[in-house]
Amino acid sequence: MRITAIETLRLSRGITVHAGPVQWLWVRVHTDSGLIGLGETYPHPESEEAVVLSRLAPRLLGEDPRRIEGLWTSMFDAVAYSGWAGAELRAIGAVDMALWDLLGKSLGAPVYQLLGGATRSRIRTYNTCYDHISFLDEPERLAESLLEQGIRAMKIWPFDPIAKQTEGQWITPALIRQGIDPLRRIHTRFGDDMQVAMEFHGYWNLRCAIDIARACEEYQPMWLEEMLPQDNMDAYRELASSTSLPLTISERLMTTWQHRELLANRAARIVMPDISWCGGITEARKIANQAATHLLPVAPHNCGGPVLHAATMHLAAAIPNLYIAESVRRHYADEYLPVTGASPLPKDGFFDLPAGSGLGVDLLPEVMERPDLTRRRVEE
């Protein structure tokens, strides 16, 4: 089997998340066997597309797509000298995902089987609350709606509006009380029935992060995620030593090398790679193995499109040190539907193991006819 073409697809209309509009880039790897592998990345499709077509495609055309590790090394070599921590790794992540999809399709097996088989019979999930119910205004109602569906863990980011107000450089006791209020209200109403993870998107300096973390301790959130920017692991270590709460870091780290430094400084208690961003399934599995050697669990970041969602569930099924897998109810119940059709829904807070060969997901035929679709292709 040989790779005969690399194709990119993107829609001009995206979805809206906390940071603004987000668009997905899909990569299709075509072969002479007729099989096509599908991968995905985000959030800047023009940049990632340019890397896929100009830098990675020349390394892939004519190659055997089943040689995944060798192709990953070749793709990384194509971008490493000029700097790789950005669109380059997101592009590699999409292609790598497509190669695993192809391998599974060629063998008639789900990707998690190729990763060593399932280590669990179902996958625990939490909901990241991009929702029609606001966690700022109606946190109890939002938590109750999730509990009614059996979802017993959720993630919110109530300190983000305050960080935008103060640029993350100062915070007062009154503002801390304002930010902590949704957590307090959910904890008061539901107690241990609902776990709440606190997301901070790297907006705060160390002094503010310490104050916020100490204030959160009374309500025992599931974790404190990405309180600081990603470029100072010593600061993260100081933050970790100042609080009894676990720190979760970070979807914005790429490759095993960046995660090596994180793990060496012992700041993280839960590790959160994003398959689309860290370098694909190949790197994500290695990162999970790295974390396991430090006796740390993994909670994969999963706020992208339907292909990333599927890949995340395959990784979550296979790795033994899974803590919990992220999912977004608004995505799988609504926004994936016009792209890939109905997605599996969680039952009692757990997803079933993924079905089908490869990643088990594909774009609907009508996507190819959409007027807002941009397709580009490089062939042998």
Secondary structure, 3 states (H helix, E strand, C coil): CCEEEEEEEEECCCEEECCEEECCEEEEEEECCCCEEEEEECCCHHHHHHHHHHHHHHHHCCCCCCCHHHHHHHHHHHHHCCCCCCHHHHHHHHHHHHHHHHHHHHHCCEHHHHCCCCCCCEEEEEEECCCCCCCCCCHHHHHHHHHHCCCCEEEECCCHHHHHHHCCCCCCHHHHHHHHHHHHHHHHHHHHHCEEEEECCCCCCHHHHHHHHHHHHHHCCCCEECCCCCCCHHHHHHHHHCCCCCEEECCCCCHHHHHHHHHHCCCCCEECCEHHHHCCHHHHHHHHHHHHHCCCCECCECCCCHHHHHHHHHHHHHCCCECCEEECHHHHHHHCHHHHCCCCCCECCEEECCCCCECCCCCCHHHHHCCCEEEEEEEC
